Amino acid sequence: MEDVVGALGGFRGVRAELLVALKKSQPLTAHELGEQFGLTANALRRHLKALEEDGLVRFLREVRGVGAPVYAYSLSPSGEALFPRSYLKVLATALDALRAQAGDAGVEAVLEAEWMRLADEAIPVLETLPLNERVALVAELLTAKGYMAEPVTTPTLTLRIHNCAMREIAERFPEACAVEAKFVERLLGVPLVRNAHRRDGCGRCEYGVSGHLLAVQQEQA
């Protein structure tokens, strides 16, 4: 960990170690971080606040099972940028080799398996919520993965993704975009309509939640 900490743009001590801890496992609450560091949550919040003010850390409301929502911390895009992203090159090389052996279907199957694993972990919580809350929570989940997602409620329910954490992969493997759409549909449990796509030159990706659109049309009829 010391080598990684030493490379974090001059950050040292607890704040550098917090960045590394969040990089390894995020999002995390102040209480969870406190257990790792052997400090109280209140003692860490001062450091987390400083990192937030530097634009490196953010916190989001997260539903975890039964009980009130918690506030969990994750790295912002600027925080993520402190860490090398060479793994994308490694992944691209591995997918190139897989495509040579198993074709496009093999690439899609591998990408889909990972996304569906994440979906299976989140669905037990999501399926208990109304649709608008599911969209909001999916946006938080994607944002924690570096996607900068947000829900938009008017004129119809929409999920906007401002940053693609896998953009380099998606540019070489279009299957990644198709799998992402399947993942979001599985989480929400309703069909989606892709209204905007970064690969088509748009500034963001955008999914219209067609289940909500149908409900609005029925109310207006």
Secondary structure, 3 states (H helix, E strand, C coil): CHHHHHCCCCCCHHHHHHHHHHHHCCCEEHHHHHHHHCCCHHHHHHHHHHHHHCCCEEEEEECCCCCCCEEEEEECHHHHCCCCCCHHHHHHHHHHHHHHHHHHHHHHHHHHHHHHHHHHHHHHHHCCCCHHHHHHHHHHHHHHCCCCEEEECCCCCEEEECCCCCHHHHHHCCHHHHHHHHHHHHHHCCCEEEEECHHHCCCCEEEEEHHHHHHHHHHHC
